[in-house]
Amino acid sequence: MSYTHLSIIERSKLEILHQQGKSARAIASELGRHHATICRELRRNETQKPYCAERSQESYVQRRKSSVPAGK
């Protein structure tokens, strides 16, 4: 199973569509993603009211850095 992470461009589109009041399913069909991916992204970054693509991207980068083991 392969997947791709949301890009900053997709997050920016998500931000605009979310501000327009679109549902997660409508946003997902617009971006060509599964609706659960959109729901998880919004829930993961819900501390940021309203949703902000740039802050979400920064949080994503930090989560990726912290998930990599330090090594020997």
KOLPA-838600 format. One line per 3 residues: for each residue x negated, z, y of N, C-alpha, C, O, CB. Coordinates in nm, 4 decimals, always signed. Glycine has a CB too. Example, Ala and Ser with C-alpha at 12.3 -4.5 7.8 and 13.67 -1.06 7.14 Angstrom:
2
-1.3190,+0.7800,-0.5690,-1.2300,+0.7800,-0.4500,-1.3200,+0.7800,-0.3300,-1.4236,+0.8465,-0.3319,-1.1308,+0.9046,-0.4473 ~ -1.2850,+0.7080,-0.2250,-1.3670,+0.7140,-0.1060,-1.2900,+0.7870,+0.0030,-1.3409,+0.8039,+0.1138,-1.4084,+0.5725,-0.0598
END
This chain:
72
-0.0846,+0.0000,-0.1176,+0.0000,+0.0000,+0.0000,-0.0892,+0.0000,+0.1239,-0.1731,+0.0886,+0.1401,+0.0963,+0.1222,-0.0002 ~ -0.0717,-0.0969,+0.2095,-0.1495,-0.1009,+0.3320,-0.0572,-0.0839,+0.4519,+0.0610,-0.1180,+0.4470,-0.2287,-0.2327,+0.3424 ~ -0.1118,-0.0322,+0.5557,-0.0359,-0.0112,+0.6772,-0.1301,-0.0193,+0.7959,-0.2520,-0.0115,+0.7803,+0.0379,+0.1242,+0.6742
-0.0743,-0.0347,+0.9123,-0.1540,-0.0369,+1.0335,-0.0999,+0.0691,+1.1280,+0.0198,+0.0977,+1.1307,-0.1526,-0.1776,+1.0997 ~ -0.1898,+0.1258,+1.2043,-0.1513,+0.2260,+1.3027,-0.0916,+0.1564,+1.4242,-0.1177,+0.0387,+1.4487,-0.2725,+0.3135,+1.3432 ~ -0.0124,+0.2293,+1.4990,+0.0440,+0.1740,+1.6215,-0.0682,+0.1512,+1.7225,-0.1559,+0.2360,+1.7395,+0.1530,+0.2683,+1.6801
-0.0646,+0.0387,+1.7876,-0.1651,+0.0084,+1.8900,-0.1137,+0.0585,+2.0251,+0.0028,+0.0958,+2.0385,-0.1962,-0.1456,+1.8953 ~ -0.2010,+0.0586,+2.1231,-0.1620,+0.1004,+2.2578,-0.0565,+0.0061,+2.3148,+0.0294,+0.0486,+2.3921,-0.2848,+0.1052,+2.3507 ~ -0.0621,-0.1204,+2.2776,+0.0371,-0.2180,+2.3245,+0.1739,-0.1838,+2.2663,+0.2743,-0.1859,+2.3376,-0.0042,-0.3629,+2.2850
+0.1779,-0.1522,+2.1366,+0.3047,-0.1151,+2.0735,+0.3581,+0.0152,+2.1313,+0.4786,+0.0305,+2.1510,+0.2875,-0.1022,+1.9218 ~ +0.2672,+0.1093,+2.1584,+0.3106,+0.2361,+2.2185,+0.3665,+0.2137,+2.3588,+0.4623,+0.2798,+2.3988,+0.1937,+0.3361,+2.2238 ~ +0.3072,+0.1213,+2.4330,+0.3569,+0.0903,+2.5677,+0.4972,+0.0295,+2.5614,+0.5848,+0.0655,+2.6401,+0.2604,-0.0064,+2.6400
+0.5177,-0.0629,+2.4673,+0.6505,-0.1221,+2.4492,+0.7502,-0.0157,+2.4057,+0.8641,-0.0134,+2.4523,+0.6458,-0.2366,+2.3456 ~ +0.7061,+0.0736,+2.3150,+0.7915,+0.1821,+2.2683,+0.8333,+0.2701,+2.3863,+0.9495,+0.3092,+2.3972,+0.7188,+0.2662,+2.1606 ~ +0.7384,+0.3006,+2.4739,+0.7676,+0.3834,+2.5914,+0.8743,+0.3182,+2.6792,+0.9690,+0.3844,+2.7216,+0.6395,+0.4076,+2.6733
+0.8591,+0.1905,+2.7059,+0.9549,+0.1191,+2.7915,+1.0930,+0.1162,+2.7278,+1.1930,+0.1450,+2.7936,+0.9065,-0.0244,+2.8187 ~ +1.0985,+0.0813,+2.5994,+1.2274,+0.0728,+2.5304,+1.2926,+0.2103,+2.5179,+1.4148,+0.2220,+2.5272,+1.2095,+0.0105,+2.3914 ~ +1.2124,+0.3136,+2.4971,+1.2659,+0.4498,+2.4869,+1.3238,+0.4940,+2.6211,+1.4281,+0.5591,+2.6256,+1.1560,+0.5485,+2.4407
+1.2562,+0.4587,+2.7300,+1.3057,+0.4927,+2.8638,+1.4352,+0.4193,+2.8956,+1.5170,+0.4682,+2.9735,+1.2003,+0.4600,+2.9695 ~ +1.4540,+0.3025,+2.8357,+1.5771,+0.2265,+2.8549,+1.6919,+0.2827,+2.7733,+1.8056,+0.2371,+2.7862,+1.5552,+0.0816,+2.8188 ~ +1.6632,+0.3821,+2.6890,+1.7672,+0.4461,+2.6104,+1.7973,+0.3782,+2.4783,+1.9018,+0.4030,+2.4181,+1.8905,+0.4528,+2.6895
+1.7070,+0.2930,+2.4326,+1.7269,+0.2247,+2.3045,+1.7102,+0.3232,+2.1893,+1.6347,+0.4198,+2.2001,+1.6279,+0.1068,+2.2892 ~ +1.7801,+0.2989,+2.0802,+1.7691,+0.3832,+1.9614,+1.6394,+0.3523,+1.8870,+1.5754,+0.2498,+1.9107,+1.8909,+0.3629,+1.8684 ~ +1.6022,+0.4425,+1.7970,+1.4805,+0.4223,+1.7190,+1.4905,+0.2964,+1.6343,+1.3918,+0.2245,+1.6182,+1.4531,+0.5435,+1.6302
+1.6081,+0.2693,+1.5801,+1.6260,+0.1488,+1.4978,+1.6152,+0.0222,+1.5828,+1.5587,-0.0776,+1.5381,+1.7624,+0.1525,+1.4259 ~ +1.6685,+0.0253,+1.7040,+1.6591,-0.0913,+1.7925,+1.5142,-0.1160,+1.8334,+1.4681,-0.2301,+1.8373,+1.7472,-0.0718,+1.9177 ~ +1.4430,-0.0073,+1.8638,+1.3020,-0.0189,+1.9002,+1.2222,-0.0733,+1.7821,+1.1364,-0.1600,+1.7987,+1.2454,+0.1179,+1.9455
+1.2513,-0.0216,+1.6623,+1.1797,-0.0649,+1.5423,+1.1991,-0.2136,+1.5164,+1.1033,-0.2839,+1.4842,+1.2260,+0.0152,+1.4211 ~ +1.3206,-0.2615,+1.5299,+1.3439,-0.4038,+1.5057,+1.2758,-0.4893,+1.6125,+1.2304,-0.6002,+1.5842,+1.4946,-0.4335,+1.5022 ~ +1.2689,-0.4380,+1.7340,+1.2014,-0.5100,+1.8433,+1.0503,-0.5200,+1.8169,+0.9882,-0.6224,+1.8454,+1.2272,-0.4388,+1.9791
+0.9924,-0.4123,+1.7621,+0.8478,-0.4091,+1.7379,+0.8092,-0.4602,+1.5995,+0.6910,-0.4801,+1.5714,+0.7964,-0.2684,+1.7551 ~ +0.9078,-0.4814,+1.5131,+0.8780,-0.5260,+1.3780,+0.8204,-0.4148,+1.2920,+0.7368,-0.4399,+1.2052,+0.7823,-0.6418,+1.3821 ~ +0.8646,-0.2926,+1.3157,+0.8188,-0.1748,+1.2419,+0.9371,-0.1089,+1.1726,+1.0525,-0.1399,+1.2022,+0.7481,-0.0742,+1.3362
+0.9079,-0.0177,+1.0801,+1.0134,+0.0585,+1.0143,+1.0639,+0.1645,+1.1114,+0.9868,+0.2192,+1.1902,+0.9624,+0.1236,+0.8817 ~ +1.1927,+0.1930,+1.1053,+1.2508,+0.2890,+1.1993,+1.1910,+0.4287,+1.1835,+1.1838,+0.5042,+1.2805,+1.4016,+0.2953,+1.1806 ~ +1.1482,+0.4638,+1.0619,+1.0875,+0.5956,+1.0403,+0.9540,+0.6077,+1.1145,+0.9180,+0.7165,+1.1596,+1.0666,+0.6208,+0.8897
+0.8817,+0.4982,+1.1271,+0.7557,+0.4989,+1.2010,+0.7800,+0.5352,+1.3464,+0.7053,+0.6132,+1.4054,+0.6859,+0.3623,+1.1912 ~ +0.8844,+0.4783,+1.4034,+0.9187,+0.5058,+1.5431,+0.9646,+0.6498,+1.5592,+0.9248,+0.7180,+1.6536,+1.0280,+0.4093,+1.5923 ~ +1.0488,+0.6961,+1.4666,+1.0972,+0.8348,+1.4717,+0.9812,+0.9335,+1.4635,+0.9765,+1.0312,+1.5381,+1.1970,+0.8615,+1.3574
+0.8873,+0.9070,+1.3720,+0.7714,+0.9964,+1.3568,+0.6860,+0.9967,+1.4830,+0.6396,+1.1021,+1.5265,+0.6860,+0.9542,+1.2356 ~ +0.6653,+0.8801,+1.5414,+0.5841,+0.8706,+1.6633,+0.6478,+0.9495,+1.7766,+0.5793,+1.0227,+1.8480,+0.5658,+0.7235,+1.7052 ~ +0.7780,+0.9350,+1.7930,+0.8472,+1.0078,+1.8998,+0.8461,+1.1585,+1.8722,+0.8243,+1.2376,+1.9640,+0.9926,+0.9573,+1.9140
+0.8693,+1.1986,+1.7473,+0.8710,+1.3403,+1.7124,+0.7314,+1.4012,+1.7254,+0.7167,+1.5137,+1.7731,+0.9242,+1.3596,+1.5697 ~ +0.6299,+1.3276,+1.6832,+0.4919,+1.3761,+1.6881,+0.4482,+1.4031,+1.8316,+0.3658,+1.4912,+1.8559,+0.3974,+1.2749,+1.6227 ~ +0.5024,+1.3286,+1.9256,+0.4616,+1.3405,+2.0659,+0.5749,+1.3910,+2.1540,+0.5792,+1.3597,+2.2730,+0.4123,+1.2064,+2.1178
+0.6666,+1.4687,+2.0973,+0.7822,+1.5133,+2.1753,+0.7484,+1.6218,+2.2760,+0.8308,+1.6540,+2.3617,+0.8893,+1.5631,+2.0832 ~ +0.6277,+1.6794,+2.2674,+0.5890,+1.7782,+2.3675,+0.5700,+1.7119,+2.5033,+0.5706,+1.7780,+2.6071,+0.4603,+1.8506,+2.3251 ~ +0.5533,+1.5807,+2.5005,+0.5355,+1.5050,+2.6236,+0.6719,+1.4510,+2.6667,+0.7202,+1.3522,+2.6115,+0.4320,+1.3889,+2.6044
+0.7324,+1.5149,+2.7635,+0.8624,+1.4683,+2.8119,+0.8412,+1.4008,+2.9447,+0.7877,+1.4665,+3.0340,+0.9647,+1.5850,+2.8245 ~ +0.8763,+1.2807,+2.9661,+0.9188,+1.1824,+2.8677,+0.7990,+1.1284,+2.7906,+0.6842,+1.1565,+2.8249,+0.9946,+1.0680,+2.9354 ~ +0.8267,+1.0505,+2.6863,+0.7217,+0.9914,+2.6032,+0.6271,+0.9100,+2.6901,+0.6713,+0.8301,+2.7727,+0.7826,+0.9029,+2.4918
+0.4981,+0.9300,+2.6718,+0.3963,+0.8572,+2.7483,+0.2988,+0.7914,+2.6511,+0.2374,+0.8594,+2.5689,+0.3206,+0.9525,+2.8467 ~ +0.2848,+0.6603,+2.6604,+0.2017,+0.5840,+2.5681,+0.0542,+0.6224,+2.5779,-0.0130,+0.6351,+2.4756,+0.2180,+0.4356,+2.5945 ~ +0.0034,+0.6409,+2.6987,-0.1385,+0.6716,+2.7161,-0.1736,+0.8067,+2.6563,-0.2741,+0.8202,+2.5865,-0.1758,+0.6691,+2.8638
-0.0901,+0.9075,+2.6837,-0.1159,+1.0404,+2.6279,-0.1017,+1.0392,+2.4765,-0.1758,+1.1082,+2.4064,-0.0207,+1.1439,+2.6888 ~ -0.0070,+0.9613,+2.4259,+0.0116,+0.9514,+2.2814,-0.1097,+0.8861,+2.2161,-0.1512,+0.9269,+2.1076,+0.1390,+0.8718,+2.2486 ~ -0.1661,+0.7864,+2.2806,-0.2858,+0.7199,+2.2284,-0.4036,+0.8170,+2.2269,-0.4806,+0.8198,+2.1309,-0.3202,+0.5949,+2.3129
-0.4179,+0.8968,+2.3333,-0.5260,+0.9947,+2.3377,-0.5095,+1.0990,+2.2275,-0.6071,+1.1387,+2.1639,-0.5307,+1.0629,+2.4749 ~ -0.3864,+1.1429,+2.2053,-0.3592,+1.2395,+2.0982,-0.3923,+1.1792,+1.9627,-0.4482,+1.2462,+1.8759,-0.2117,+1.2849,+2.1016 ~ -0.3577,+1.0524,+1.9450,-0.3876,+0.9818,+1.8199,-0.5380,+0.9798,+1.7943,-0.5824,+1.0076,+1.6830,-0.3323,+0.8376,+1.8242
-0.6164,+0.9470,+1.8966,-0.7617,+0.9394,+1.8826,-0.8177,+1.0772,+1.8462,-0.9058,+1.0875,+1.7608,-0.8268,+0.8868,+2.0135 ~ -0.7676,+1.1818,+1.9097,-0.8138,+1.3173,+1.8795,-0.7787,+1.3569,+1.7362,-0.8603,+1.4179,+1.6672,-0.7528,+1.4176,+1.9782 ~ -0.6579,+1.3227,+1.6910,-0.6175,+1.3549,+1.5535,-0.7065,+1.2804,+1.4537,-0.7442,+1.3361,+1.3506,-0.4680,+1.3187,+1.5301
-0.7396,+1.1569,+1.4835,-0.8260,+1.0789,+1.3937,-0.9663,+1.1396,+1.3871,-1.0259,+1.1466,+1.2796,-0.8341,+0.9317,+1.4406 ~ -1.0189,+1.1833,+1.5014,-1.1524,+1.2437,+1.5039,-1.1546,+1.3728,+1.4239,-1.2498,+1.3989,+1.3504,-1.1969,+1.2704,+1.6482 ~ -1.0510,+1.4531,+1.4378,-1.0492,+1.5827,+1.3699,-1.0213,+1.5696,+1.2200,-1.0456,+1.6640,+1.1449,-0.9448,+1.6729,+1.4337
-0.9714,+1.4557,+1.1756,-0.9398,+1.4394,+1.0341,-1.0601,+1.3941,+0.9507,-1.0555,+1.3983,+0.8277,-0.8275,+1.3399,+1.0186 ~ -1.1661,+1.3516,+1.0166,-1.2847,+1.3041,+0.9462,-1.3735,+1.4237,+0.9145,-1.4027,+1.5035,+1.0036,-1.3618,+1.1980,+1.0305 ~ -1.4176,+1.4380,+0.7883,-1.5054,+1.5509,+0.7540,-1.6390,+1.5414,+0.8282,-1.6867,+1.4324,+0.8597,-1.5300,+1.5555,+0.6015
-1.6968,+1.6556,+0.8547,-1.8207,+1.6618,+0.9323,-1.9386,+1.6016,+0.8584,-2.0316,+1.5512,+0.9215,-1.8519,+1.8046,+0.9685 ~ -1.9368,+1.6058,+0.7275,-2.0477,+1.5513,+0.6496,-2.1491,+1.6595,+0.6167,-2.1243,+1.7783,+0.6371,-2.1153,+1.4371,+0.7251 ~ -2.2623,+1.6170,+0.5662,-2.3646,+1.7143,+0.5254,-2.4520,+1.7568,+0.6408,-2.5427,+1.8381,+0.6229,-2.4509,+1.6571,+0.4156
END
